[in-house]
Amino acid sequence: MNELVERLVKEAALTPEQAQQAIATIAGFVKEKFPMLGGAVDQIFSAGNKD
């Protein structure tokens, strides 16, 4: 996930905090609209938090 944060900082001119919030918002949206993907979304976005 760090790579995604870095890319958002660079390409969207967000602060790291804004990038992390954007990612959390997107993850929540996907889980809400596609509940069957909830576990996969959690795994994808939590993987980067182990660094």
DRENGU-888640 format. One record per residue (C-alpha): residue in one letter; residue number from 1; x, y, z. Coordinates in pm, 1 decimal, decimal comma. Example, Ala and Ser with C-alpha at 12.3 -4.5 7.8 and 13.67 -1.06 7.14 Angstrom:
DRENGU-888640
[rose 'A' 1 [1230,0 -450,0 780,0]] [rose 'S' 2 [1367,0 -106,0 714,0]] 
END
This chain:
DRENGU-888640
[rose 'M' 1 [0,0 0,0 0,0]] [rose 'N' 2 [294,7 230,8 52,3]] [rose 'E' 3 [352,2 231,9 -322,3]] [rose 'L' 4 [-6,4 344,7 -378,8]] [rose 'V' 5 [27,7 621,1 -118,5]] [rose 'E' 6 [349,8 738,7 -282,3]] [rose 'R' 7 [186,1 739,2 -624,9]] [rose 'L' 8 [-110,8 941,8 -500,6]] [rose 'V' 9 [125,4 1189,1 -335,7]] [rose 'K' 10 [322,8 1228,5 -656,3]] [rose 'E' 11 [53,9 1212,5 -922,4]] [rose 'A' 12 [-246,1 1364,1 -743,4]] [rose 'A' 13 [-49,7 1611,9 -530,5]] [rose 'L' 14 [-200,8 1478,3 -208,5]] [rose 'T' 15 [-36,1 1475,4 130,0]] [rose 'P' 16 [40,4 1127,1 263,4]] [rose 'E' 17 [-248,1 1165,6 508,0]] [rose 'Q' 18 [-487,2 1263,9 229,1]] [rose 'A' 19 [-369,1 970,9 20,0]] [rose 'Q' 20 [-430,9 728,3 305,7]] [rose 'Q' 21 [-779,1 872,1 360,6]] [rose 'A' 22 [-855,6 843,8 -9,8]] [rose 'I' 23 [-750,6 479,4 -7,2]] [rose 'A' 24 [-964,4 409,2 299,3]] [rose 'T' 25 [-1261,7 580,2 132,8]] [rose 'I' 26 [-1219,6 378,8 -186,3]] [rose 'A' 27 [-1181,5 53,5 6,6]] [rose 'G' 28 [-1497,9 130,2 204,0]] [rose 'F' 29 [-1686,2 212,4 -114,9]] [rose 'V' 30 [-1583,6 -111,0 -283,3]] [rose 'K' 31 [-1678,4 -313,8 25,2]] [rose 'E' 32 [-2016,5 -139,0 42,4]] [rose 'K' 33 [-2100,7 -185,1 -325,4]] [rose 'F' 34 [-1948,0 -532,1 -360,6]] [rose 'P' 35 [-1977,1 -702,9 -20,4]] [rose 'M' 36 [-1859,9 -1033,9 -165,1]] [rose 'L' 37 [-1518,4 -869,2 -218,0]] [rose 'G' 38 [-1489,8 -744,4 141,0]] [rose 'G' 39 [-1235,3 -1002,0 251,9]] [rose 'A' 40 [-1022,6 -951,4 -56,8]] [rose 'V' 41 [-1030,5 -573,5 -15,8]] [rose 'D' 42 [-925,2 -607,8 348,4]] [rose 'Q' 43 [-635,5 -834,0 251,6]] [rose 'I' 44 [-519,0 -607,9 -29,3]] [rose 'F' 45 [-522,2 -289,4 173,6]] [rose 'S' 46 [-395,8 -437,6 498,8]] [rose 'A' 47 [-95,4 -597,6 327,5]] [rose 'G' 48 [81,1 -262,6 300,9]] [rose 'N' 49 [23,2 -182,2 666,7]] [rose 'K' 50 [262,8 -455,6 779,9]] [rose 'D' 51 [572,0 -261,2 667,4]] 
END
